[in-house]
Amino acid sequence: MDNNICYEIGKYKISKRCLLTYPCKHYITNLETGEQHLLLGDKIFVILQKDGLSIPHFDSYKEFIRKRDNPTMEELAEKVLHDIKIAEQHEIYKK
């Protein structure tokens, strides 16, 4: 990866080229081992957080991870309603 298009932080080099999925995807290289992987932004956030590091681009995944791993009762109820609506739509299209 070219340094001009990468974040270099701690022992990582992370491509600034953002694959616009959700979560986004970036190539990340461990500078100590040379290993390179294409990872989701939430995974990169966790890796950086474990090392006490932060890049604003990935900080938005803090709430995403919280909702995924520790949802509130309201968020759980919303998910159940959402899943019911999707199931109902699938039934409509089967007919």
C-alpha positions as CSV (number, residue, x, y, z in Angstrom):
1,M,0.0,0.0,0.0
2,D,1.2,3.5,-0.8
3,N,1.8,5.6,2.3
4,N,0.0,8.6,0.7
5,I,-3.3,6.8,0.6
6,C,-3.0,5.1,4.0
7,Y,-3.4,5.8,7.7
8,E,-0.3,4.7,9.6
9,I,-1.2,4.3,13.3
10,G,0.5,2.1,15.8
11,K,1.6,-1.2,14.1
12,Y,-1.0,-0.8,11.4
13,K,-1.2,0.6,7.9
14,I,-4.9,1.0,6.8
15,S,-5.9,1.9,3.3
16,K,-7.9,5.2,3.1
17,R,-9.7,3.7,0.1
18,C,-13.1,3.0,1.6
19,L,-15.2,0.3,0.1
20,L,-18.7,1.8,0.6
21,T,-20.5,-1.1,2.2
22,Y,-22.0,-1.0,5.7
23,P,-19.9,-1.5,7.6
24,C,-17.3,-0.2,5.2
25,K,-14.2,-2.3,4.2
26,H,-10.6,-1.4,4.2
27,Y,-7.3,-3.2,3.6
28,I,-5.3,-3.3,6.8
29,T,-1.7,-4.4,7.1
30,N,0.0,-5.4,10.4
31,L,3.4,-3.8,10.0
32,E,5.0,-6.3,12.5
33,T,4.0,-9.4,10.6
34,G,3.3,-8.1,7.1
35,E,-0.1,-9.7,7.0
36,Q,-2.7,-7.9,5.0
37,H,-6.5,-8.4,5.2
38,L,-9.6,-6.8,3.9
39,L,-11.7,-6.1,7.1
40,L,-15.0,-4.5,7.9
41,G,-14.8,-1.1,9.6
42,D,-16.3,-2.4,12.9
43,K,-13.6,-5.0,13.1
44,I,-10.9,-2.3,12.5
45,F,-12.5,-0.1,15.2
46,V,-12.2,-3.0,17.7
47,I,-8.5,-3.7,16.7
48,L,-7.6,-0.1,17.1
49,Q,-9.5,0.3,20.4
50,K,-7.7,-2.8,21.8
51,D,-4.4,-1.0,21.1
52,G,-5.7,2.3,22.5
53,L,-5.8,3.9,19.1
54,S,-8.4,5.8,17.2
55,I,-9.1,7.0,13.6
56,P,-12.2,9.2,13.3
57,H,-13.4,7.4,10.2
58,F,-13.9,4.2,12.3
59,D,-15.2,5.8,15.5
60,S,-18.8,5.8,14.1
61,Y,-18.8,2.0,14.6
62,K,-18.7,2.4,18.4
63,E,-22.5,2.8,18.5
64,F,-23.0,0.2,15.8
65,I,-21.1,-2.3,18.0
66,R,-23.0,-1.3,21.1
67,K,-26.3,-1.8,19.5
68,R,-25.2,-5.2,18.0
69,D,-23.6,-6.5,21.2
70,N,-25.7,-4.8,24.0
71,P,-29.0,-3.6,22.5
72,T,-31.5,-1.9,24.8
73,M,-34.9,-3.4,25.3
74,E,-36.4,-0.8,22.9
75,E,-33.9,-1.8,20.2
76,L,-34.7,-5.4,20.7
77,A,-38.4,-4.7,20.4
78,E,-37.7,-2.7,17.2
79,K,-35.8,-5.6,15.7
80,V,-38.6,-8.0,16.5
81,L,-41.1,-5.8,14.8
82,H,-38.8,-5.3,11.8
83,D,-38.3,-9.1,11.5
84,I,-42.1,-9.6,11.7
85,K,-42.7,-7.1,8.9
86,I,-40.1,-8.8,6.7
87,A,-41.6,-12.2,7.3
88,E,-45.1,-10.8,6.4
89,Q,-43.7,-9.4,3.2
90,H,-42.2,-12.7,2.2
91,E,-45.5,-14.4,2.8
92,I,-47.2,-11.8,0.5
93,Y,-44.7,-12.4,-2.3
94,K,-45.1,-16.2,-2.0
95,K,-48.8,-16.0,-2.9
